[in-house]
Amino acid sequence: MAEITPRDLVGVAGVPAIVGLVELVKRVFPELPARLYPVLALAFGVGINLALMGYSGAGPVEAVAVGVVAALMASGLYSQAKVLKPSPRLQHPSPAARERGRR
Protein backbone atom coordinates (compact mmCIF):
# COMPACT_ATOMS: atom_id res chain seq x y z
CA MET A 1 0.00 0.00 0.00
CA ALA A 2 1.40 3.39 -0.99
CA GLU A 3 1.90 6.09 1.60
CA ILE A 4 0.58 9.60 1.09
CA THR A 5 3.27 12.18 1.69
CA PRO A 6 2.87 15.97 2.01
CA ARG A 7 4.28 16.32 -1.49
CA ASP A 8 1.36 14.26 -2.82
CA LEU A 9 -1.05 16.85 -1.47
CA VAL A 10 0.55 19.83 -3.22
CA GLY A 11 -1.82 19.64 -6.19
CA VAL A 12 -4.97 19.28 -4.11
CA ALA A 13 -3.86 22.08 -1.78
CA GLY A 14 -4.13 24.41 -4.77
CA VAL A 15 -7.94 24.17 -4.80
CA PRO A 16 -8.46 27.30 -2.63
CA ALA A 17 -5.93 29.14 -4.79
CA ILE A 18 -7.85 28.15 -7.92
CA VAL A 19 -11.13 29.32 -6.38
CA GLY A 20 -9.49 32.60 -5.36
CA LEU A 21 -7.98 33.19 -8.80
CA VAL A 22 -11.31 32.54 -10.54
CA GLU A 23 -13.03 34.93 -8.12
CA LEU A 24 -10.37 37.54 -8.82
CA VAL A 25 -10.90 37.23 -12.57
CA LYS A 26 -14.67 37.47 -12.06
CA ARG A 27 -14.31 40.73 -10.16
CA VAL A 28 -11.78 42.26 -12.55
CA PHE A 29 -13.74 41.21 -15.65
CA PRO A 30 -17.43 41.18 -14.61
CA GLU A 31 -18.56 41.02 -18.24
CA LEU A 32 -16.96 37.59 -18.65
CA PRO A 33 -19.63 34.92 -19.30
CA ALA A 34 -20.18 32.46 -16.44
CA ARG A 35 -19.69 29.48 -18.76
CA LEU A 36 -15.97 30.34 -18.90
CA TYR A 37 -15.39 29.98 -15.14
CA PRO A 38 -14.82 26.20 -15.30
CA VAL A 39 -12.39 26.71 -18.20
CA LEU A 40 -10.50 29.27 -16.12
CA ALA A 41 -10.42 26.86 -13.18
CA LEU A 42 -9.04 24.16 -15.49
CA ALA A 43 -6.35 26.49 -16.85
CA PHE A 44 -5.34 27.62 -13.37
CA GLY A 45 -5.34 24.07 -11.99
CA VAL A 46 -3.20 22.65 -14.78
CA GLY A 47 -0.93 25.72 -14.78
CA ILE A 48 -0.32 25.62 -11.03
CA ASN A 49 0.42 21.90 -11.07
CA LEU A 50 2.74 22.15 -14.06
CA ALA A 51 4.58 24.98 -12.30
CA LEU A 52 4.94 22.87 -9.13
CA MET A 53 5.88 19.75 -11.06
CA GLY A 54 9.53 19.99 -10.05
CA TYR A 55 8.69 20.38 -6.37
CA SER A 56 6.20 17.54 -6.23
CA GLY A 57 8.38 15.15 -8.22
CA ALA A 58 5.51 14.37 -10.59
CA GLY A 59 5.84 13.96 -14.31
CA PRO A 60 3.95 16.18 -16.75
CA VAL A 61 1.12 13.68 -17.25
CA GLU A 62 0.58 13.28 -13.52
CA ALA A 63 0.78 17.06 -13.01
CA VAL A 64 -1.89 17.64 -15.67
CA ALA A 65 -4.09 14.89 -14.18
CA VAL A 66 -3.82 16.35 -10.68
CA GLY A 67 -4.49 19.83 -12.11
CA VAL A 68 -7.67 18.61 -13.78
CA VAL A 69 -8.84 16.97 -10.54
CA ALA A 70 -8.04 20.13 -8.56
CA ALA A 71 -9.95 22.24 -11.10
CA LEU A 72 -12.96 19.94 -10.88
CA MET A 73 -12.84 20.15 -7.11
CA ALA A 74 -12.59 23.95 -7.27
CA SER A 75 -15.52 24.15 -9.70
CA GLY A 76 -17.59 21.90 -7.46
CA LEU A 77 -16.69 23.96 -4.43
CA TYR A 78 -17.82 27.14 -6.22
CA SER A 79 -21.07 25.61 -7.44
CA GLN A 80 -21.89 24.20 -4.00
CA ALA A 81 -21.23 27.57 -2.36
CA LYS A 82 -23.57 29.14 -4.90
CA VAL A 83 -26.26 26.55 -4.13
CA LEU A 84 -25.93 27.04 -0.38
CA LYS A 85 -26.14 30.84 -0.62
CA PRO A 86 -29.70 31.86 0.30
CA SER A 87 -31.69 33.40 -2.49
CA PRO A 88 -33.74 36.50 -1.65
CA ARG A 89 -36.65 35.02 -3.61
CA LEU A 90 -36.72 31.93 -1.39
CA GLN A 91 -36.68 33.74 1.92
CA HIS A 92 -39.98 33.89 3.73
CA PRO A 93 -41.39 37.38 4.12
CA SER A 94 -41.76 38.85 7.56
CA PRO A 95 -45.24 39.05 9.08
CA ALA A 96 -45.27 42.81 8.42
CA ALA A 97 -44.43 42.27 4.74
CA ARG A 98 -47.16 39.64 4.44
CA GLU A 99 -49.65 42.06 5.99
CA ARG A 100 -48.66 44.79 3.49
CA GLY A 101 -49.15 42.33 0.64
CA ARG A 102 -52.72 41.56 1.72
CA ARG A 103 -53.84 45.17 1.46
C-alpha positions in Angstrom: 0.0 0.0 0.0 1.4 3.4 -1.0 1.9 6.1 1.6 0.6 9.6 1.1 3.3 12.2 1.7 2.9 16.0 2.0 4.3 16.3 -1.5 1.4 14.3 -2.8 -1.1 16.9 -1.5 0.5 19.8 -3.2 -1.8 19.6 -6.2 -5.0 19.3 -4.1 -3.9 22.1 -1.8 -4.1 24.4 -4.8 -7.9 24.2 -4.8 -8.5 27.3 -2.6 -5.9 29.1 -4.8 -7.8 28.2 -7.9 -11.1 29.3 -6.4 -9.5 32.6 -5.4 -8.0 33.2 -8.8 -11.3 32.5 -10.5 -13.0 34.9 -8.1 -10.4 37.5 -8.8 -10.9 37.2 -12.6 -14.7 37.5 -12.1 -14.3 40.7 -10.2 -11.8 42.3 -12.5 -13.7 41.2 -15.7 -17.4 41.2 -14.6 -18.6 41.0 -18.2 -17.0 37.6 -18.6 -19.6 34.9 -19.3 -20.2 32.5 -16.4 -19.7 29.5 -18.8 -16.0 30.3 -18.9 -15.4 30.0 -15.1 -14.8 26.2 -15.3 -12.4 26.7 -18.2 -10.5 29.3 -16.1 -10.4 26.9 -13.2 -9.0 24.2 -15.5 -6.4 26.5 -16.9 -5.3 27.6 -13.4 -5.3 24.1 -12.0 -3.2 22.7 -14.8 -0.9 25.7 -14.8 -0.3 25.6 -11.0 0.4 21.9 -11.1 2.7 22.2 -14.1 4.6 25.0 -12.3 4.9 22.9 -9.1 5.9 19.7 -11.1 9.5 20.0 -10.0 8.7 20.4 -6.4 6.2 17.5 -6.2 8.4 15.2 -8.2 5.5 14.4 -10.6 5.8 14.0 -14.3 4.0 16.2 -16.8 1.1 13.7 -17.2 0.6 13.3 -13.5 0.8 17.1 -13.0 -1.9 17.6 -15.7 -4.1 14.9 -14.2 -3.8 16.3 -10.7 -4.5 19.8 -12.1 -7.7 18.6 -13.8 -8.8 17.0 -10.5 -8.0 20.1 -8.6 -9.9 22.2 -11.1 -13.0 19.9 -10.9 -12.8 20.2 -7.1 -12.6 23.9 -7.3 -15.5 24.1 -9.7 -17.6 21.9 -7.5 -16.7 24.0 -4.4 -17.8 27.1 -6.2 -21.1 25.6 -7.4 -21.9 24.2 -4.0 -21.2 27.6 -2.4 -23.6 29.1 -4.9 -26.3 26.6 -4.1 -25.9 27.0 -0.4 -26.1 30.8 -0.6 -29.7 31.9 0.3 -31.7 33.4 -2.5 -33.7 36.5 -1.6 -36.7 35.0 -3.6 -36.7 31.9 -1.4 -36.7 33.7 1.9 -40.0 33.9 3.7 -41.4 37.4 4.1 -41.8 38.9 7.6 -45.2 39.1 9.1 -45.3 42.8 8.4 -44.4 42.3 4.7 -47.2 39.6 4.4 -49.6 42.1 6.0 -48.7 44.8 3.5 -49.2 42.3 0.6 -52.7 41.6 1.7 -53.8 45.2 1.5 
